[in-house]
């Protein structure tokens, strides 16, 4: 199976209504509105296999790494990167995925 097809199969559709988007770092606050709108309408997301309830989310202008907390009705923005290659350059291998996320706080 080629990597493009595999990455499409690994994606889920993430949609939540009336969730608060909280940046974990003040430098990420400029990305919360776009992330909130994307989650409200639904967005392609990839589950982090190493961390429950953490996702890579594809946005129009970049990629966000978030923690979804359903009990609190909140999405915590952990990291953001403006690069369109953020997710697709990462292998869906959990070890590689974890390294790629931890190294990028925002871009």
C-alpha positions in Angstrom: 0.0 0.0 0.0 1.5 3.4 -0.9 2.0 6.0 1.8 -0.6 8.4 0.4 -3.3 5.8 0.6 -2.2 4.6 4.0 -2.3 8.1 5.4 -5.8 8.6 4.0 -6.9 5.4 5.7 -5.4 6.5 9.1 -7.4 9.7 9.1 -10.6 10.2 11.0 -13.2 13.0 10.8 -13.1 15.0 14.0 -16.0 17.3 14.7 -17.0 18.9 18.0 -19.5 21.7 18.7 -19.3 24.3 21.4 -15.8 23.3 22.5 -13.4 25.9 24.0 -10.0 26.0 22.2 -7.2 26.7 24.7 -3.6 27.4 23.7 -1.1 25.9 26.1 1.4 28.6 25.2 0.6 32.3 24.6 2.5 32.2 21.3 -0.2 29.8 20.0 -3.1 32.1 20.7 -3.3 33.4 17.2 -4.2 29.9 15.9 -7.2 29.2 18.2 -9.9 30.9 16.0 -9.0 28.9 12.9 -8.7 25.7 14.9 -12.0 26.3 16.6 -13.8 26.9 13.3 -12.3 23.8 11.8 -13.3 21.6 14.7 -16.8 23.1 14.6 -17.3 22.2 10.9 -15.3 19.0 11.0 -11.7 18.3 10.1 -9.4 15.5 9.1 -7.4 14.3 12.1 -4.9 11.6 12.9 -4.8 9.9 16.3 -1.5 9.9 18.1 -1.0 6.2 18.8 1.3 7.0 21.8 -1.0 9.4 23.6 -4.8 8.8 24.0 -7.0 11.8 23.0 -4.1 13.6 21.2 -4.5 14.3 17.4 -2.6 15.8 14.5 -5.1 18.0 12.7 -4.9 19.3 9.1 -5.8 22.9 8.8 -5.9 25.2 5.7 -2.6 27.0 6.6 -0.8 24.4 8.7 -1.0 21.6 11.2 -2.1 21.6 14.8 -1.3 19.0 17.5 -4.1 19.0 20.1 -5.4 17.2 23.2 -9.1 16.6 23.1 -10.7 16.7 26.5 -14.4 15.7 26.1 -15.3 15.9 29.8 -14.2 19.6 29.9 -15.5 20.3 26.3 -12.1 21.7 25.5 -9.5 21.3 22.8 -6.0 22.1 24.1 -3.7 23.4 21.3 -0.3 21.9 22.1 1.6 22.8 19.0 1.2 24.4 15.6 3.2 24.4 12.4 2.7 26.4 9.2 4.2 23.7 7.1 1.9 21.7 4.8 4.3 18.8 5.1 3.8 18.4 8.9 1.7 15.2 9.0 2.5 13.7 5.6 6.3 13.9 6.1 5.8 11.9 9.3 5.5 8.2 9.2 2.4 7.0 10.9 4.8 4.9 13.0 4.1 6.0 16.6 7.8 6.5 17.4 8.5 8.7 14.4 5.2 10.5 14.9 6.1 11.3 18.5 9.6 12.6 17.6 8.1 14.9 14.9 5.5 16.4 17.2 7.7 17.0 20.2 10.2 18.9 18.2 7.8 21.5 16.9 6.1 23.9 19.3 5.0 26.4 16.6 6.2 27.6 13.3 
